Amino acid sequence: MPSLPAEPLSRRFGQDRGRPIDRVYIERFLERHAADLRGRGVEIYEPTYLRRFGRCERIDVLDLDPASAQATIHGDFDALPAAAFDCFVCTQTLSAVGDPLEKLRQAHAALKPGGVLLVTVPNITPDIPGEAFPDHLRYTAHGLRALAAQVFPDPDVRAHGNLRTAAAFLYGLAAHELEPADFEHDDPAFELVVTLRAVRPPR
């Protein structure tokens, strides 16, 4: 058996070494669906991706922390106004909540008819002690699809990752320490990040 390191090179998802590997998949997903990021949008915690990839006329930020200076809406998903948003960006959040089905229902209610929800969740990922937002769940593509289908018709769910990127992420490497070709194929046996695009039906 080949010798493998007993400890990861980083216990911060590779953030202290560079761009985290999972962010490559997350950002490619959002860039691929940039046309959905229009009108009035809402993002969790900070508006990083709506600003980077979107062309929104108005951006809101949802945060539970009442002291958040970036938040325009303080509270949980149930604090979102009904039928208000053309798009909702929810990255790496659904895994950290206790009732994901209810959160999807609340997200559906917050979207305008025809509005789009873009979600990413982890599957293969380290469990970091003391993490500010600890995960309750891990999602396979099959599991996320079954969950989202209870709320949205025909959810588009896909898995991203392969053995090399998953192993590198677990060891705490950063994206620049892999070759670009390492990200060019997905192996369903090694789901690093799972993505969801769901649309609230038009009237």
C-alpha positions in Angstrom: 0.0 0.0 0.0 1.4 3.5 -0.8 2.3 5.7 2.0 -0.2 8.4 2.6 0.1 11.4 5.0 -1.4 10.8 8.4 -2.6 14.4 8.7 -4.0 16.9 6.2 -1.9 19.7 4.9 -4.7 22.1 5.9 -7.6 21.9 8.3 -9.3 24.9 6.8 -10.5 23.4 3.6 -7.3 24.6 1.9 -8.2 28.2 2.5 -4.8 29.0 4.1 -3.1 27.6 0.9 -5.2 29.2 -1.7 -8.6 28.8 -3.4 -10.5 25.8 -1.9 -11.1 23.0 -4.4 -14.8 22.8 -3.8 -15.1 26.5 -4.8 -14.0 25.6 -8.3 -17.2 23.5 -8.7 -19.4 26.0 -6.9 -18.2 28.9 -9.0 -18.4 27.0 -12.3 -22.0 26.1 -11.5 -23.0 29.7 -10.7 -21.1 31.0 -13.8 -22.9 28.5 -16.0 -26.3 29.8 -14.7 -25.3 33.5 -14.6 -28.3 34.3 -16.8 -30.5 33.4 -13.9 -29.0 36.0 -11.7 -31.1 39.0 -12.6 -33.8 41.3 -11.3 -34.0 41.2 -7.5 -31.7 38.6 -6.0 -30.9 37.3 -2.5 -27.8 35.5 -1.2 -27.0 34.0 2.2 -24.4 35.8 4.5 -22.7 38.0 1.9 -23.5 39.0 -1.8 -20.2 37.6 -3.2 -21.7 35.6 -6.1 -24.6 37.8 -7.0 -22.1 40.6 -7.5 -19.5 38.5 -9.2 -21.7 36.6 -11.6 -25.1 38.4 -11.7 -26.7 41.4 -13.3 -29.2 42.1 -10.6 -31.0 45.4 -10.2 -31.3 44.9 -6.5 -29.4 42.6 -4.1 -30.5 41.5 -0.7 -28.4 39.6 1.9 -30.0 37.2 4.4 -28.2 36.6 7.7 -29.3 35.2 11.1 -26.8 37.5 12.8 -28.5 40.6 14.0 -25.2 42.4 14.0 -24.4 41.7 10.4 -23.6 44.9 8.6 -24.0 43.4 5.1 -27.5 41.9 5.8 -30.5 43.7 4.4 -32.8 41.0 5.9 -32.0 39.7 9.4 -33.3 36.3 10.3 -33.9 32.8 8.9 -35.5 31.8 5.6 -38.9 32.6 7.0 -37.9 36.2 7.3 -37.8 36.5 3.5 -40.8 38.4 1.9 -43.2 36.3 -0.2 -42.8 36.1 -4.0 -40.2 38.9 -3.9 -37.1 37.4 -5.6 -36.1 36.5 -9.2 -33.2 34.5 -7.9 -31.9 33.0 -4.7 -28.2 31.9 -4.3 -27.8 29.4 -1.5 -24.3 28.0 -1.4 -23.1 25.4 1.2 -26.0 26.3 3.6 -28.7 23.6 3.3 -26.3 21.1 4.9 -26.0 23.3 8.0 -29.8 23.6 8.8 -32.0 21.3 10.8 -35.0 21.2 8.6 -33.9 21.4 4.9 -37.3 20.5 3.5 -38.9 23.4 5.3 -36.1 25.7 4.1 -36.7 24.7 0.5 -40.4 25.4 1.0 -39.6 28.8 2.4 -37.2 29.5 -0.5 -39.9 28.5 -3.0 -42.3 30.9 -1.3 -39.8 33.8 -1.5 -39.3 33.4 -5.2 -41.5 35.1 -7.8 -43.2 32.8 -10.2 -40.5 31.8 -12.7 -37.8 32.6 -10.1 -34.7 30.4 -9.8 -33.1 28.8 -6.8 -29.4 27.9 -7.1 -28.1 25.6 -4.3 -24.8 23.9 -3.6 -24.2 21.4 -0.9 -21.2 19.3 0.2 -21.0 15.5 0.0 -17.3 14.6 0.5 -15.9 17.1 2.9 -13.9 17.3 6.2 -15.8 17.8 9.4 -13.8 20.6 11.0 -14.1 20.9 14.8 -15.2 24.3 15.9 -16.5 25.3 12.4 -18.8 28.3 12.7 -21.6 26.6 10.7 -21.3 22.9 11.4 -23.1 20.5 9.0 -26.1 18.5 10.0 -26.2 16.5 6.8 -24.3 15.4 3.8 -26.1 15.1 0.4 -25.8 12.7 -2.5 -27.2 13.8 -5.8 -29.9 11.2 -5.3 -30.8 12.5 -1.9 -30.9 16.2 -2.9 -33.0 15.4 -5.9 -35.6 13.4 -3.8 -35.7 16.3 -1.3 -36.1 19.1 -3.8 -38.7 17.2 -5.8 -41.1 17.5 -2.9 -41.1 21.3 -3.4 -40.0 22.0 -7.0 -41.0 20.3 -10.2 -38.2 18.7 -12.2 -35.2 19.9 -10.1 -31.9 19.8 -12.0 -29.4 18.1 -9.6 -25.9 17.2 -10.6 -22.8 15.9 -8.8 -19.3 17.2 -9.3 -15.9 15.7 -8.4 -13.7 12.7 -8.9 -11.2 10.7 -6.9 -8.3 13.0 -7.4 -10.1 16.2 -6.5 -12.0 14.6 -3.6 -8.7 13.2 -2.1 -6.9 16.5 -2.6 -9.8 18.4 -0.9 -9.7 16.0 2.1 -6.0 16.5 2.4 -6.4 20.3 2.4 -4.8 21.1 -0.9 -5.8 24.2 -2.8 -7.0 24.4 -6.4 -3.8 25.7 -7.8 -2.0 22.6 -6.6 -3.9 20.4 -9.0 -3.9 20.5 -12.8 -6.8 22.1 -14.7 -7.4 18.7 -16.3 -8.1 17.3 -12.9 -11.4 19.2 -12.8 -12.6 18.2 -16.3 -14.4 15.0 -15.5 -16.9 13.9 -12.9 -17.0 10.4 -11.3 -20.4 9.6 -9.7 -18.6 7.5 -7.1 -16.9 10.6 -5.7 -19.4 13.4 -5.3 -17.5 16.4 -3.8 -20.2 19.0 -4.5 -23.8 18.6 -5.4 -25.7 21.4 -7.2 -29.4 22.1 -7.6 -31.2 24.5 -10.0 -34.9 24.7 -9.3 -37.5 27.0 -10.7 -40.8 28.1 -9.1 -43.3 27.5 -11.9 -44.8 30.5 -13.6 -48.4 31.3 -12.9 
